[in-house]
Amino acid sequence: MRGLDARLAFLWAFPLSLALARALSAAAGGPEALAAWSPLRCPLRAFGGWLCPTCGLTRSLLKSWNFEFSGAWASHFLGPVIFFAAFGLWILVVVLAPERRARGRRAFARATEHALRSPAWRKLLWGLVVVYVAWGFSRNFG
């Protein structure tokens, strides 16, 4: 029963987040106005005037959740990427993973765990971190 409750919660998580983001944006006057209400502020930008690698991500995510993908991409490229990754994960878990395939999911979990421990995955992850930090520096010095 516990797994079913978690699956039902996940079933509603993505659609409810879309509805909430759209309602809050409409009440605030748009994603830009809603982002201005956010208590999260970048310390690098506040104290040094520099843009950190995540500056603009809140606006980008809010614009993505409101289906304004061109504005989201202009604010930060990861906003639409995170949106579509969350949507893909939602489709994978809710639509493509029926309960009767528990044995297949365990095999998938073992394979995923093995892949994440591989040196190739670590190299890829560190490569992405280096590219993202370099992109952050290029925003300020490029």
Secondary structure, DSSP 8 states (H G I E B T S, - for coil): -HHHHHHHHHHHHHHHHHHHHHHHHHHHTSHHHHHHT-S---HHHHHH----TTTTHHHHHHHHHTT-HHHHHHH-THHHHHHHHHHHHHIIIIIS--GGGHHHHHHHHHHHHHHHTSHHHHHHHHHHHHHHHHHHHHHHH-
